[in-house]
Amino acid sequence: MNSYGIVVPKEKAEPLRRELMARGVFNTACAVIRDGDFVVFPITEPQPDLDYTQKIHEFPEKIRTLSYPEMLDIPDELRPSLPSSFDTIGDVGIVKIADELEDYVGEICEAIRKANNLRAVALDRGVMGDFRIRSLVPCAGDRNLETTHKEFGVRLVLDPSKVYFSPRLAAERHRVASFVKEGERICDMFAGVGPFGIMIAKHSKPEVIHAFDINPEAIEYMKRNIEMNRLKKGVMVPHLEDSSAGMAKYGPFHRIIMNLPHSSHEFLGAAIQQIEDGGTIHYYEILETERLEERQDELRGLPGVQMVEYREVKTYSPTMRFYGFDVGF
């Protein structure tokens, strides 16, 4: 069967597969081609913003399996409310389900688990508290949600009911790591289980990464992840403390990562005080689209700012987007 295909190194395949699925362009009628160190994913149309080879390939036809909605016996009038996407962290699925489907939550989660060969599926009731943790209710399969997630050659062990983690930022983490020059001193102000820092340490050669978080569970998982990924001793240093005060003991830094999208703006002053001349702050914020230009102007007006570039990292809601800003000094 002929289809457009996108060629990707196999170590980058899983994050790209998730991205293509999220975009709704993965051609599920075709089987994936594996060719040595590369994978070819079938896509319904070219993706000009993805910097991979894309051309027509002849794919084997995929043996059709039932999608999760086809496994369900629910009233037809409720089917439009079924979730069209969900997060996968390792072998755990996390899904939000509309209120009108509450009587069918168990069946929906089990269907998602079976259709996607997952160990467990949990219902997401939203992010809560200062630690930005999702309120998760295990609904299908194993009730233990600790899992090992893989992206771009990095392995991360975590329990998403105890720590904040977004699998949808894999490509963004890899992008930031690609900018890091040898010998950089880096601060991750809201590090969680360490995905940004570990990605950087695995793919670049920083002098040191100081990684802060106020969640003790996150710091313990970070320590496990540093060991599991066999990072060079001392290259990544976990700190169980508020970064806005703690970073002053170790700065200044060539690069600061600020992934606290609902309230990063409250900590910009502390970050600016610790950035080197010529350094970069990677700043993330969830904004209404109409406020994007206003936020760019505000960032350009900060002391010492020489450059502001932005990109839309992902959709957050119909009116809001998760933006990444590279702020140069």
N, C-alpha and C positions, 0 to 999 in steps of 0.2 A: 504494500500500500504506500503510495507516494504522499509525503507530507513535508512541510518545512521542518528542519531539524536545527538544533543549537548544540554546538560541540563544546564540551567543558572538561577540564581536567578532573579526574575522578575524585580528588581530594576536595574539590569545590562543588561536587555534584549535588549533595544533599541540600545545602542552603539554596542553591539555584532551583532545585526541584520544588522546594516549598514556595519560593518566590513565584515560579510559573503557575503553581496551583492557586496561589492567592490572587494572581492576576486573571485567572480563568482562561489561560491560553494553552494549558497542557493538553495535548491531543490524546485523550484516554483510549481512543480506538486503536492506537499503535503501541507496539512493544518497544521498550527502550533498547538501544543498541549499545553494547559494551565492546570497545575496541582498544585493547591494551591499556594504556594509561588514561584513556579518554572515555567519556560517556556522551552519547548523542540522545538528547531528549526530543521527542516529537512535539511540535507546537503548531497551533492553528494559524498563526500569522507571525511575521517577523517582529522582533522587538528592538527597534533602532537604538534605544538607550542602553542596551546590554552589549558590552564589548566582547562578544564571542562570535566565532564564525557561524553564520546562519545560511543554509541553502537547502534545496530540495534533496531529500534522501528517500530511498526505498526502505520502509520499515516492515518488519513482520507484523501481521495483524494480531492484535492482542486477543487472547481468549477472553471473552466477556464474562465478567463476574458481576453479581448484583451490587448496585450502589446502595448505600445505607437507606435512602428513602424507599427503595424498592423492597426492602426487608420489612418495612413497617406496615402494620394494619391500623391506620388511624383515619378519621373522617376526612374526606376529600377537601372540605372547606378549611381544614387546618394545615394542609400541606404547604401552602405558600409561606407559612410562618416557620417552617423547618429551617434550622441554621444551614447556611450555604458554605460556611467555612469554620474552622476551629484551629486551635494551636496544638502542635505536637512537640512535646519536650521529651526527648529520648523515646521510650515506649509508652508514654502517658499522653492521653488526649485531654484537652481542656476546652470545654464548649459552653457558650452562653445560649440559653434556651428561653424563648419568649414566654411570658406569663400564661398565655392562653394554652400552652402545651404542657402545663405543669402536671396534668394527670398522666402524661406519657413520658416523663423524664427518664424513668428507668429503661423503658423500651428503646428510646432514642439513643441513649448512651450505649446500651448493649449493641445496637445495630452499628453504631459508629465504630465500636471496639472490634467487632467481627469483620466489618468491611475493610478496615485498615490494619488488621493484624496487630492490635495494640494490647498491651498487658492490662492497662487500666484506663478508665475514662472518668473524669470528674466534672461536675457542674460548677461553673464559675459564677459566683454571686457578686463579683466586683472587688476592686482594690480597696483595702482598708488600712487605717492607722499610719503612724509615722514611718513604719518599716516598709510601706508600699506592698504589702503582701496580699495576694488574692485570697478571698474566702472561698475555699474549695470543698465541695462535698463529693466524696467518691461514690459513684453511682453504678459502675459496671466493672467487673473483673476484680483485680487485687485492690485492697483498700490501702496498701502501702504505696505512697506516691513518690518515694525516693527513686531516682532514675539517673542514668548516665546519658547525657546529651552530647552529640558530636557535631562539630562544624569546622570546616577548613583545617582539618588535622588537629583540632583541639578537642579534648574530652573534659566535660564538666559534670561532676556529680552534684545533685541538689534535690531538694524536696520543694516543689513550687507552692506548697501550702505553708512553708516556713520562711521562704526567702523570695525576693523579687527576681524574676528573670523573664526576658522576652526573647523567644527564638527568632522573632521577625527582625532583629537587629544584627543578625549574623553577617550580612553583607556590609553593613555599616561598620561593624567592628573590624572586619578585614580591610576595609577602605582606609580607616584611620591607621591601622598597623602599617599599611604600605607607605605612609608618609614619614614614618619615624626614621630618623637618621642615627647612625652609630654614635653612641655616647650620650644620647639625650637623657635628661632627668625629667621624669614624668610623674604627674599627680593625677590619680583617679579619685575624684572627690566623693563619689557615691558608688562604690565599687561592687556592691553585692557579693556574689560568689567569685568575682574576678574575671568575667569573660573578656572585658576590654584589655586588661593588663596581661592576662595569659596569652591572648591572641598576639599582642605586641611582642611579648617575650619570645614566643615561638617563631615569629616571622621576621623580627627585626633584632637589632643589637643595642638596646638602650643600656645606659649605665645603671639606672635603678628606676623602679616604679613604686611609688608610695601609694598604697591602696587603702582608702578609708571607708568605714561603714559603722553605723551605730547599732546594727543588728548583730548580736552575738552569734546567732545561728549562721548568718552569712559569713562571718569571719572564720568560723570553724570549717565550713564547706570550702572557703577560699584556701585555707591551709591544706586541706585534702587535695584540692585541685592543683595547687602548686606542686605538691609531691607527685601526684598522679601523672602530671605532664612533664615531670623530670626537669624542671627549670633549674638553671644554674643557681647555686646557693647565693642568696642575698640580692638577686636581680629584682625580686618582687617582695615588698615588705608590707604585710597586713597591719592595719591599725584599727583597733576598736575604739574609735573616738570621733567626735564631730570634726569634720575636715576644715570647717571655716576657721577654727582656732588651731587645730593640730598641724595643718600644713605649713604654718609659719615657722615651725621648728626645723623644717627640712628643705624649704625653698631657698632661692627661687627655682622655677622650673622652666624647661623649654616648651613643655606641652602640658595642658591641663584639660581633663575630660570632665564634663559636667552633665551627666545623664540623670537628671531629676526633673523630668519634663513638666511637671505641674508647678514647680516652685524653684527652678534653677535661678531665675532672675533675682531671688532674694540673696543669693550667694555670689553674685558677680563682683561685688566690691572686694570681697576676700580674695577671689581668684585674681583680679587685676593687680592686687598688691604683690602677688607672688609669681607673676609671669615675667620671664626674661624679655629684654628687647630682642625683637626678631622671633619671639615665640608665638605659639598659637593656642587659643582656647577653643575646644570643640564643645559647643554649647547647644543643648537640646531643649526644645519647648513645644508644648502642644498649644496651638493657637487657632483661633477662628481665622479663616482664609483672608477675611477683610482686614485683619490686623497685621498681616505679614509686612507690608510696606512700613507701617508705623514702627514695628519692632526693629526692622533693619536700620531705620533712621536713628532710633535710640541707641543701638549698638555702635553705629558709626560715630555717635557723639560722645562715647565714653573716652576717658583720658588715655592717650597713647595709641588708640586704635588707628591702624593704617589700612586695613582691608576687612571687608565683610562679604562672605559668599554664603549662599544658602542652598539647600536642596530639600525637597519633600521626601522624607524617609518612608512614611507609610500613612495611610488614612486612619484617622481615629474615630471620626463620626461623619455624618453627611455634611456638616458645616466646619469641622475642625480637622487639622492635619498635624502630624508629628513632624516638625522641621528640625533639621540640623544646620547649625551656623558655624562656619569656620571663621574665627575672629583673629586676625593677625595684628601683631604689635611691632 
